[in-house]
Amino acid sequence: MTQSEPGVNLQTDRPNAARMFDYYLGGKDNFAADRAAAEMVLQVAPWMPEAARQGRDLIARTVRHLVEEKGVRQILDLGSGLPTRDNVHEIAHRIDPTVRVVYVDNDPVVCAHGRALLADAATVSVVQADLCRPAEVLGHPEVAAAIDFDSPVAVLMMFVLHLVPDEQAPQRIVATYRDALAAGSYLALSHASTDAHPDLMARISAIYARANSPFVPRGHGDVTGFFGDFVLESPGLVNMWPYPEPPATVDAEVARTGYSGVARKP
């Protein structure tokens, strides 16, 4: 684990969902507690590293689709996680370096790493805020300075809503973000699913109960509800990897562990 900003509480004795994901990807920004919990997950879901890699590829394909094909020039990435290779702004800037990207995460370690990586980036911001408090996120000075909510925005909620428990009313949270967006905006999300492997997902959830975030996979109907009256693009809300087109090789069983989709505000 690299050093972080002074005063950041790393909570090294408690597993951290972002650092566990980093471990699945083969990263070094994790501690013994993260690795131990991740190894417990791997005992029941040995495909998790492949799922994590395919997940990063899904994010890249989604961002390219939104910027290159849909003309998006503003991206709000909620629950962005630890920086890795091919981050959202890097993918977008290969197409158009003027695209504005704001990363939002409530983890101080994530934000510290992000700010260090982006020290010289003029069109990219990292904001420490809790996506479960949408009024605070939308009203944050750095978000307001970078994002024009009177123009179309793409909001990314990739692999994050299944870390929000039902008692925090995730449907209401997402609805608040949808309501703040101008017509022509997009919501892209991916979410773990209980539909194909409920027993397996319950075992993973039990392990994550010891971490800083829960793991709450949901069914197709609940995930569809996050889009509200937004219009899902073809092929709709589908198993994880096919959007907007499947990669050359994919494990069908791994793909069935989650859903992904992109929808447009009319």
Beta strands, then each sheet from edge to edge (+ up, - down):
strand 1: 74-78
strand 2: 100-105
strand 3: 124-128
strand 4: 154-158
strand 5: 186-192
strand 6: 231-232
strand 7: 238-239
strand 8: 258-264
sheet 1: 3+ 2+ 1+ 4+ 5+ 8- 6+
sheet 2: 3+ 2+ 1+ 4+ 5+ 8- 7+
end
